[in-house]
């Protein structure tokens, strides 16, 4: 299980500030796609290109080019580039 905190319009789009993804491991880009699939909107407004992933160890990256695998038990935060103040 990977815990994903959704900030800004990502949380609004998926209807929750935190979602749990049932997976042993996920590529960061796939994680964003799985969260997008939960969205109640046709176009949730966030993608692997305009979302910052912050991992509990302090690492931050854009999933489109990261090639980073996230594993069960990790906590991550998704931050849209346009998240407001």
C-alpha positions as CSV (number, residue, x, y, z in Angstrom):
1,X,0.0,0.0,0.0
2,X,1.4,3.4,-1.0
3,X,-0.1,6.4,0.8
4,X,-0.6,9.5,-1.5
5,X,-1.4,12.9,0.0
6,X,-3.1,15.0,-2.7
7,X,-2.6,18.8,-2.5
8,X,-4.5,21.6,-4.2
9,X,-6.7,20.7,-7.1
10,X,-5.5,17.1,-7.2
11,X,-7.3,16.5,-3.9
12,X,-10.4,18.3,-5.2
13,X,-10.3,16.2,-8.4
14,X,-10.1,12.9,-6.7
15,X,-12.4,13.8,-3.8
16,X,-9.9,13.1,-1.0
17,X,-6.8,14.6,0.5
18,X,-5.3,11.2,0.9
19,X,-5.6,8.0,-1.2
20,X,-4.2,4.6,-0.7
21,X,-2.9,2.7,-3.7
22,X,-2.8,-1.1,-3.3
23,X,0.5,-1.9,-4.9
24,X,3.8,-3.5,-3.9
25,X,5.6,-1.1,-6.2
26,X,4.8,1.5,-8.8
27,X,6.8,3.6,-11.2
28,X,6.2,7.3,-10.3
29,X,4.5,8.1,-13.6
30,X,2.2,5.1,-13.2
31,X,1.3,6.3,-9.6
32,X,0.2,9.6,-11.1
33,X,-1.9,7.8,-13.7
34,X,-3.5,5.6,-11.0
35,X,-4.5,8.8,-9.1
36,X,-5.8,10.4,-12.3
37,X,-8.0,7.3,-12.8
38,X,-9.6,7.9,-9.4
39,X,-10.6,11.5,-10.5
40,X,-14.3,12.4,-10.9
41,X,-13.4,14.7,-13.8
42,X,-12.9,13.9,-17.4
43,X,-9.8,16.1,-17.4
44,X,-8.4,16.3,-13.9
45,X,-5.9,18.9,-14.8
46,X,-2.8,17.2,-13.6
47,X,-0.4,14.8,-15.4
48,X,3.0,13.2,-14.9
49,X,4.4,16.4,-16.6
50,X,2.9,19.1,-14.3
51,X,3.0,17.4,-10.9
52,X,5.8,17.3,-8.4
53,X,6.2,14.1,-6.3
54,X,7.6,14.5,-2.8
55,X,8.8,11.3,-1.1
56,X,8.9,11.0,2.6
57,X,12.7,11.0,2.5
58,X,12.7,14.5,1.1
59,X,13.3,13.6,-2.5
60,X,11.3,15.6,-5.0
61,X,10.9,15.1,-8.7
62,X,8.7,15.3,-11.8
63,X,7.5,11.7,-12.5
64,X,7.7,12.1,-16.3
65,X,11.5,11.9,-16.4
66,X,12.3,10.4,-13.0
67,X,12.3,6.6,-13.7
68,X,11.7,6.3,-9.9
69,X,10.0,3.3,-8.3
70,X,7.9,3.8,-5.2
71,X,7.3,0.9,-2.9
72,X,4.7,-0.3,-0.5
73,X,4.8,1.5,2.9
74,X,6.1,4.8,1.4
75,X,4.3,8.0,1.8
76,X,4.3,10.5,-1.0
77,X,2.8,13.9,-1.7
78,X,1.5,15.0,-5.1
79,X,1.8,18.8,-5.6
80,X,0.4,20.4,-8.8
81,X,2.7,23.1,-10.2
82,X,-0.2,25.6,-10.0
83,X,-1.2,24.9,-6.4
84,X,-1.8,28.4,-5.1
85,X,-0.4,30.0,-2.0
